[in-house]
Amino acid sequence: MRLPVAAGKKAGLMGPGHVERVAGAMQAGGTGTEGTYRGLAAAFVDLGSKTGAVAVSFAAAVHTRFAAAGDCAVTFSGLPATGSALWLVEIAGGGDHTITWPAAVTWDGGAPPPLAAGTAATWLVFATRDGGTHIAAGPMFLSVGG
């Protein structure tokens, strides 16, 4: 994908390591050393089998996975106070249990999507631009694997 670039910058294809902060906007052609851009090389954490409280830390990883072994209450932490944050939560077997979400989460379509059961996983995407006061959420993949 080609993006417009700032005057004096070399044009190129957007990709990891090729994003630059220019006047508050992301532009193609940079080295990626001008700032911190989470999500270009996403860290992954597998929390394993979980029941009860499930703490998802954006500071630890952009992609967090867990297998629901019982009912779970998900919380989010480590979100940046300013700027935008985008992260993934992958849940295996969530359809077999009740999964509750923080009150700040607003789901695309008005309600959480049905989660995959058994060993299959549902991938969910979350985004905020106000430190987590308001979190938009929706499904990315409804049933993967299994």
N, C-alpha and C positions, 0 to 999 in steps of 0.2 A: 504494500500500500504506500503510495507517495503522499506526503504531507507538504503543505507550503512551508517554506523555511524563511527565516529572517534574512534581511539584506546582509550580504557579506558572508553568509553561511553556505557551506557546500550542501547541495541537495543529495538525498540518498533514500534508500528504503528504510522504513522504520523497523526496528528490531532490538533485541536485548543489546545493551551497550551502545546504542545509537540514538539516544534520546537526550535532549538538552533542555534546560530551563531557560527560556528567552522571554523577558518581560512578563513573567507570570504565566506563560503558556508553554506547553510541551511542543517541541519542534524536532523534526528528524535531522540527522546529520551530526549530532554532538557525540561526545565521548562518554557521557553518562557520569562524569566525575564532578559535575557542577552542583550536585545535590543528591539527596536520597530519594530514590523512587522505588518504593515497595511494589512488588508485583512483577517486575521485569525478570527477576530470578527468584521465584517464590520459594520460601522455606516451607517445609512440610513437617508436621508433627502427627504421629499416630498415638492417640491416647489409650488405645487398646479397648478392652471390654469395660463398659461403664454402666453403673446404676446410681441413681440419685443425682447429686450435683456434678455438672460437667462444666469446667472452667475453660473457655476458649480464649487464649491470649494472642491478640494481634501482634504484640511485641515479640512473641516467640515464633510465630509462623503466620503466613498468609493462607495456608491450606492446612486445616485440621481435620483429622479423621478419628471417628470412634465407632465401636460396635455397641449398640444398645442391648444390654443384657437384662434390662428392667426399665421401669419408668425413669425418665431423666429430666432435669431442669437445667437448661443451658444458660450460661452467663457469658458476657463478653468483657474483656479488659484490655488495657494497653492501647486503646485507640488514640490516635493523635488528636490533640485539642484543637488544632487548626488544620485546614486543608481537607482533602478527601481521603477516605480509606475504603478499600474494596477487599473482601476476603471470602474464602470458601469454607464451608463445613460439609464434610462427607459423612453420612450416617449409614452404617450397615444395620439392617434389621430394625430400623426405626418404626416400621409399620406394625411390628408386633407389640409395641409398647406406647405409652403416652409420653410425648416429648413436649415440654413447655418451653416457651421462649420469653425473653425479657419484654416488658411492657412497651419499650421504645420501638419494637419491631412492628412495621406495617408491611403486610404481605401484598404482593401483586395479586390482584383478584379478590382481596379482602380476607383471605384465610390461608393458613399454611397448606401446602400441597399434600396429597397423600404420600406417605413415605413407603419405600420398598420394604418388603418383609423378607424373612429368612436371611440368607447370606448376601442378597442383593443390596446395593447401596444407592442412596439418593444424594446427589450433590446439590447444595444450596448456595446461592451467592447473596452476600450482604454488602451494603454500602451506606456510608454516612459522610456528611460534610460538615458536621457540627459536633464532633467529639463523641458521638453516640447518643445525643439527646433524641435524635430521630434516626432510625435505621430502616432503610428500604430493603426488602428481601423477596426472593423468588426462586423458583426451581431452575437449575442448570441442566441436570440429567435426572430423570425420575427413577430409573431402575437400571443400574449398571452391574454386570457380573451376576454372581449367584449361582 
